[in-house]
Amino acid sequence: MKMLQRDFSLEPRPRGFHLINSEILAELPEISTYSVGLLHILIRHTSASLTLNENASPDVRRDFRTWSDSVVPEDFPWTHTLEGPDDMPAHIKASVTGFDLTLPVRHGDLHLGTWQGVYLCEHRDRGGPRSITATLWGETSA
């Protein structure tokens, strides 16, 4: 059994749902040596989140944003407003979506469905760089 843990940052993005599979794999080149295992990723923020969903159509990501902005609006009588009108809605959206994912690894790659991709869910207008902790463990082929 082999284990690896690494922190890395994702580039700042605007509010929305962004595919990040390639960035995760670029930060973890060692994944190619794992024959079977698990990758746990945690976003270390309270106003952004992670989820797994459709990786092909950008319409899905736009619909996610439209839905989440309509369900958790900024023009609600929030009491936590010191960090701007998008902050409290971002906290709620992040809690609904979740802060971590555990993904299977097989034959040196993420073992996801054909149409699945990892999303960074950026809930702030300008959230800045986002910090990720990745923990990879499993059996290596080397």
QUIVEN-V940240 format. One record per helix or strand of 3 or more residues. SS is the DSSP state (@ for helix, = for strand). FROM is the first residue (numbers start at 1). LEN is the number of residues. If there is no record, write none. Layout:
SS_FROM_LEN ; SS_FROM_LEN
//
This chain:
=_2_9 ; =_14_6 ; @_21_7 ; @_29_5 ; =_34_10 ; =_48_7 ; @_58_14 ; @_87_11 ; =_100_7 ; =_116_11 ; =_130_11
//
